[in-house]
Amino acid sequence: MAAALGLHLIEQGIRVKWISATALVQLLQQAKKELDLMSAMTRLDKYRVLIVDDIGYVKKTDSETQVLFDFIAHRYESGSLIITSNQPFSQWDQIFLTP
């Protein structure tokens, strides 16, 4: 459904980026190590809609959870975000809890 919605938006001339949650977290963690996290998040703002695929596969370390949470908070103010998961929504709170 997210792919179909993304395709429809592209056909309407809207910039859309599809990225796996794992790849997004890796990108953000690397940017954070390089002290460039805000710039990395801002570069993604050129896409009006960002589709993050399968958030349930993000490992659950403190650093991964933190950059993902920071990104979602940033994106809330800067553009649309579509998130997919193989987990029911009722279990999404587990994504942000560390073991």
N, C-alpha and C positions, 0 to 999 in steps of 0.2 A: 504494500500500500504506500509506503514512504517513497519507494522508487517511482511509482506511477505519479504520485503527487509532485515529486521533484521534476520528472519529465514534463508534466503539464506546466509547471512554473517556468521551466526553461523555454518551452514553446511560447510562453507569454512574454519572453524577453527578460525574465528575472534571473539574476545570477544566483546559482545554487552550487553548493559543494557537498559531495558525499564523502564521508571519511569514517573509518572504523573507530570505535571508541578507543581501542588499544593504540592505534596509530596516533590519534589525537592526544592521548595521555603521554605517549612517548615524545611527541613533538613539544608538548608543553613542559614536560620534565627537563628536556634538553635545554629549552629556552630559559627555564628557571636556573639551571646550573650555570648558564652563560649570563645570568643577571639581565635577561632580555624577555621576561615573561609578558610584561604589558605590551611590548612591541609585537610579540608573536600573536597575542590575542587580538590586537588591533589590526594586524594584517589579515586576519580572518573576517574582519568587519566588511571587507569589500564584497563579500557574499551576503546578499539580503537574506538568504535562507541557508542554514547549515544543517545537514542531515548527519547525525551521529548514529552509526549502526552498531547495535548490540552492546549496549552499556553494561549488560550483565557479565561480559567477559573481562571487564577491568579487574585486575588483581585487587586486592584490598589493602595495600600498604598505606600508611599515613600520607606519604608524599603523593602517591597516585590519587588518593581520595581528595587531597587538598587542592591539587591543580585542577582536577575535574570540577570540584565545587567552585573554585575561583572563576573558572571559565564560564560555567553556567550562570553565575552571578553577573559576570561581565556581559555575557550575551543577552541577558534579560534586558539590559539597557541599550543594546546596540543592534539587535536584529533577531530574526526568528530562528528558532531551534526546534528541529524534529528529532526525537530520540526513539530508537527502536530497542527492543530487548526480547530475549527468549524467556524472561521471567514475568510472572504476572505483576501488575502494578503494585499489588499489596505487599510484594516482597522487595520493592525498590529501595526501601529504607536500609536493607542489608548492604547495598552498594556503598553507602556512606559510613557504615560501621566498620571499624578495623578490628581484626581478630584479637 
